[in-house]
């Protein structure tokens, strides 16, 4: 068995790299699909890890072949590049885990910055150490790889496993209970991969022989590359299953579009019925009463009849306003931008709070969800009110950005900050209402009150959804007032 695996080591390494390349490619081709879930938005980091891991593993096949044809300097450069690629792959896995955990933005940025600094410093530190010890480039690479596996791969895989396990709740809340089990299985595979790839390392000058992959092979008879490849294959299959989230969300959006179309058609029918039937009947009754009032000789009776006519006119005006509300046009990117700009200007005049607003991407926006303008207005008003009440003397910056697949509203102030409880989270109502409005648009809201306050609303837009069917316009108003 040992001899068989030794003779086919090149094939095993190639298959190992191919599995991870397939994983990255499967996720990458879905990168432009809109999604409201943290899991699917974070998968792009897993794709980056898988792509770079594939090239790093293939480098273990490619570089030895080139040693017979290239000079020592070029081969050493290829070995250095291979080591840097391997550590970069582990760094992306750490980023994937951090995003799955849904940490608050400040903590996530801090941990991301620390991991990047550690990743940049690791090759320099190990190179200095290798030079002082007189190691070869191969010794440096093995030392770099072993250290990176312990510092990045092991914690990154375990963070991703924990984050994937936690995402089961979000999947269940989104009505995707069938996909929930795949997330649980992926969490288990990530944990196994972290142990296989992070605790057992290549023979390094400083690493104990008992922790090396050669000792593992001698003891078990199974090459570690094959086991890591099998874990990658299982992760690839599970990732493809998790990508069904996009199909489920597309179906949910299509169902919502169908419901919206049905509601629009029903509203159009109501408008026609109210206009052609109810208003005309009320108007005819009013004319009849007015004619009756002209024939009545009793002044008191005439006054009462005309009072009834006035009440009927009031009812008619109310029905006309209702018809106008039913005829409200769908939200557009330009319309939302104008409404929020007016709200910001009026709020600044009423409260004295300096509000600066910036709008981007109006011309490239995807379809806007029904009612998004009303919800965004209320969220912006609540966020500005929090800044005016709690942040002290400050400036509020409002950023509204449209893209083909997402709408993002960011409200930030440079005040003294605001606790979650003060902002209405927990037992309060303000932040909870804002989050509920974001949820009704199919989006998500994040809040950070540690240094100033920052409210971010991200709403996915899907430019691939079919256009709604044309809605009949109401008949023109012909009734005299």
C-alpha positions, 0 to 999 in steps of 0.5 A: 500500500505504501508503495502504491501511494508513493508511486501515484503521489503526483496523481494524488496531488493533481486530484487534490488540486483539481477538487479545490479548483472545482470548489472555487469554480462552482462558487465563483460562477454564482458570485453575481447572484443577489442574496440576503443571507450572510452565508451565500455572501461569504462563500466568495471567500471560500472560493478564493481560498479554494482557487489559491489552494489548488494552485499551491497544491499543483505547485508541488507537482509543477516545481519538481518537474521544472527543476530539470529544465530551469536554473536554481534561481528560477526554481527558488523563486517558484518555491517562494511563490508556492509558499506565499500562495499557500499562506494566502489561501489560509488567510482567505479561509480565515476571512471566510470564517470571520464573515460567517460568525457575523461579528460586529463591524468594528471587531471584524475589521480589527481581526481582519487587519490583525490577520493580514499583518500577521500574514505579511509578517510571517514570510519575513520573520521565517526568512530572517530565522532561516537565514540565521540558521542557514536553511535552504529555500526548501527548509524555509518553505516547509517552515513557513507552511507548517507555521501558517497551518498552525496560525491560519489554517487550523483557526480559520477552518474551526472559525468557518465550522462554527460560523457554518453551524450558526448559519443553520438558524438563518437558513431555517428562518428563511424557510430553507430547512432542507438546506440546513442539514447541508450547512451542518455537514459542511461545518463537520467537514471544515472541522475535519479538514482543519484538523487534517490540514492544520495539526499535521504539517510537512516536515519542518526543521523546527516541527516535531517529527510526530506531527509531520505528514510523513509520520502520519503516512508511515503510521496509517499507510494513507497519504495526507494529501488524499485525505485532504482531497477527500475532505475537499471533495466532500466540501465541494459537494456540500457547497454545490448543495448550499448553492441551491440557496440562490435557486430557492431565493430566486423562486421566493422572489418570483413568487413575490413578484407573482403575488405583487402582480396579482395584487396590482391587478386586483388594485386595478379592478378595485379602481375601475369598480370604485370609479365606474360604480361607486362614485357614479352612484354616489354622484347620481344620488347627490344630483337627485338630492340637489334637485329635490332640495330645489323643490323643497319649500321648507328652508330647514329641510332644504338645508338638511338635504344640502348637508347630506349632499355635502357629506356625499361630496366628502365621501366622494373625495375620500374615495378619489384619494383612495383611488389615487393611492391605489394608482401609486407608481412603483418605486424607482431609484431616482424617486427614492433618491429624491425622496431621501434627499428631501427628507434629509434637507427638511430634517436638517432645517427642522433640527439644526443637524448638519446632514450631508447626502451622497447618491451613487449608481442611480442609472444602474440599479436593479428592480426596486422591491415594492414599498422600499421607498417608504421603508427607507424613508422611515429608516432614515428618519429614525437613524437621523432622529437617533443622531439628533437625540443621542450623538450630541453636536455632530454631522450626519453623512447619508450615503445611498448607493445603487447597484444591479444586485444591491441597494445600500443605505448608510447613515453615519455620524461622528458623535459620541456613539450610541449603545444598542439599547439606546438605539432601540435594540434589545427591549427598545423599538427604534432599531428593532423597527428598522431591522423589521423594515429591512427584513420586509424588503428582503434585506438586512440592517447592521448597527454599530454605535461604538465610535459615532453611530453607523446604520447600514441597510443592504437590500438585494436586487435581482436584475434577472427577475422577469418584468411584471406584466402590464397593469391596466391604467384606471379610467380617466376621471370624468366626474365634475367636482 
